[in-house]
Amino acid sequence: MNTPARSLARSTARLAAVQALYQQQMEGTALTKLLDEFHQHRLGKEIDETHLAEAEVEFFDDLVAGFDARRAEVDEAISGKLADGWTIARMDKTMLQILRCGAYELIARADVPAAAAISEYVDVAKAFFDDREAKFVNGILDALAKDVRS
């Protein structure tokens, strides 16, 4: 059952996953160390500058470890939706992690409705960017969903 508390816990897990992938890209943190660090210090129940609201930890783990295991497939799917001349290497690092999490969820989590996943990552984008970038996330993930969810 999808309760408001579960929805919030999943939203929090998505935001944390984007942050974890960003940290991994910027610092090269090993997956096991990254997951442990987030479990110990970032996925708590307190809400302040360093703690997120309670996250659905298993969902967070799947987003981060699942993307890590399927990185080439996910990045190829994203690359296929970028405009000519654009590559993943040219993308803003935060934007890339939002798209990676969203694309992984669309590809690997058939239990999550595509519209719900897209909406969630548009909201994550709005936390970091303006409407233009949020619309970009919506466009890329919507196009990807049409390919991977038939």
Contacts in CASP RR format, 6 or more apart in sequence:
PFRMAT RR
TARGET T0000
AUTHOR 0000-0000-0000
METHOD contacts of the structure
MODEL  1
MNTPARSLARSTARLAAVQALYQQQMEGTALTKLLDEFHQHRLGKEIDET
HLAEAEVEFFDDLVAGFDARRAEVDEAISGKLADGWTIARMDKTMLQILR
CGAYELIARADVPAAAAISEYVDVAKAFFDDREAKFVNGILDALAKDVRS
6 56 0 8 1.000
8 53 0 8 1.000
8 54 0 8 1.000
9 53 0 8 1.000
9 54 0 8 1.000
9 55 0 8 1.000
9 56 0 8 1.000
9 59 0 8 1.000
10 56 0 8 1.000
10 59 0 8 1.000
10 120 0 8 1.000
11 120 0 8 1.000
11 123 0 8 1.000
12 43 0 8 1.000
12 52 0 8 1.000
12 53 0 8 1.000
12 54 0 8 1.000
12 55 0 8 1.000
12 56 0 8 1.000
13 43 0 8 1.000
13 55 0 8 1.000
13 56 0 8 1.000
13 57 0 8 1.000
13 59 0 8 1.000
13 60 0 8 1.000
13 63 0 8 1.000
14 63 0 8 1.000
14 101 0 8 1.000
14 102 0 8 1.000
14 105 0 8 1.000
14 120 0 8 1.000
14 121 0 8 1.000
14 124 0 8 1.000
15 52 0 8 1.000
15 124 0 8 1.000
15 127 0 8 1.000
16 38 0 8 1.000
16 42 0 8 1.000
16 43 0 8 1.000
16 52 0 8 1.000
16 55 0 8 1.000
16 60 0 8 1.000
17 60 0 8 1.000
17 63 0 8 1.000
17 64 0 8 1.000
17 67 0 8 1.000
17 101 0 8 1.000
18 94 0 8 1.000
18 97 0 8 1.000
18 98 0 8 1.000
18 101 0 8 1.000
18 124 0 8 1.000
19 42 0 8 1.000
19 97 0 8 1.000
20 34 0 8 1.000
20 35 0 8 1.000
20 38 0 8 1.000
20 42 0 8 1.000
20 60 0 8 1.000
20 64 0 8 1.000
21 64 0 8 1.000
21 67 0 8 1.000
21 97 0 8 1.000
21 100 0 8 1.000
21 101 0 8 1.000
22 93 0 8 1.000
22 94 0 8 1.000
22 97 0 8 1.000
23 29 0 8 1.000
23 34 0 8 1.000
24 31 0 8 1.000
24 34 0 8 1.000
24 64 0 8 1.000
24 68 0 8 1.000
25 93 0 8 1.000
25 96 0 8 1.000
25 97 0 8 1.000
26 93 0 8 1.000
29 37 0 8 1.000
31 64 0 8 1.000
31 65 0 8 1.000
31 68 0 8 1.000
34 64 0 8 1.000
35 61 0 8 1.000
35 64 0 8 1.000
35 65 0 8 1.000
38 60 0 8 1.000
38 64 0 8 1.000
39 57 0 8 1.000
41 50 0 8 1.000
41 51 0 8 1.000
42 50 0 8 1.000
42 51 0 8 1.000
42 52 0 8 1.000
43 51 0 8 1.000
43 52 0 8 1.000
43 54 0 8 1.000
43 55 0 8 1.000
43 57 0 8 1.000
43 60 0 8 1.000
44 51 0 8 1.000
44 52 0 8 1.000
44 53 0 8 1.000
44 54 0 8 1.000
44 55 0 8 1.000
45 51 0 8 1.000
45 53 0 8 1.000
45 54 0 8 1.000
47 53 0 8 1.000
62 108 0 8 1.000
62 109 0 8 1.000
63 101 0 8 1.000
63 104 0 8 1.000
63 105 0 8 1.000
66 104 0 8 1.000
66 108 0 8 1.000
67 74 0 8 1.000
67 100 0 8 1.000
67 101 0 8 1.000
67 104 0 8 1.000
70 104 0 8 1.000
70 107 0 8 1.000
70 108 0 8 1.000
73 107 0 8 1.000
74 100 0 8 1.000
74 103 0 8 1.000
74 104 0 8 1.000
74 107 0 8 1.000
75 88 0 8 1.000
75 100 0 8 1.000
77 103 0 8 1.000
77 107 0 8 1.000
77 144 0 8 1.000
77 147 0 8 1.000
77 148 0 8 1.000
78 88 0 8 1.000
78 96 0 8 1.000
78 99 0 8 1.000
78 100 0 8 1.000
78 103 0 8 1.000
78 140 0 8 1.000
78 144 0 8 1.000
79 87 0 8 1.000
79 88 0 8 1.000
81 139 0 8 1.000
81 140 0 8 1.000
81 143 0 8 1.000
81 144 0 8 1.000
82 88 0 8 1.000
82 140 0 8 1.000
88 96 0 8 1.000
91 99 0 8 1.000
94 128 0 8 1.000
94 129 0 8 1.000
95 125 0 8 1.000
95 128 0 8 1.000
95 129 0 8 1.000
95 133 0 8 1.000
95 136 0 8 1.000
95 137 0 8 1.000
98 121 0 8 1.000
98 124 0 8 1.000
98 125 0 8 1.000
98 128 0 8 1.000
98 137 0 8 1.000
99 121 0 8 1.000
99 137 0 8 1.000
99 140 0 8 1.000
99 141 0 8 1.000
101 121 0 8 1.000
101 124 0 8 1.000
102 117 0 8 1.000
102 118 0 8 1.000
102 121 0 8 1.000
102 141 0 8 1.000
103 140 0 8 1.000
103 141 0 8 1.000
103 144 0 8 1.000
105 112 0 8 1.000
105 117 0 8 1.000
105 121 0 8 1.000
106 114 0 8 1.000
106 117 0 8 1.000
106 118 0 8 1.000
106 141 0 8 1.000
106 144 0 8 1.000
106 145 0 8 1.000
106 148 0 8 1.000
106 149 0 8 1.000
107 144 0 8 1.000
107 148 0 8 1.000
109 117 0 8 1.000
110 149 0 8 1.000
114 145 0 8 1.000
114 149 0 8 1.000
117 141 0 8 1.000
117 145 0 8 1.000
118 138 0 8 1.000
118 141 0 8 1.000
118 142 0 8 1.000
118 145 0 8 1.000
121 137 0 8 1.000
121 141 0 8 1.000
122 134 0 8 1.000
122 137 0 8 1.000
122 138 0 8 1.000
122 141 0 8 1.000
124 137 0 8 1.000
125 133 0 8 1.000
125 134 0 8 1.000
125 136 0 8 1.000
125 137 0 8 1.000
126 134 0 8 1.000
END
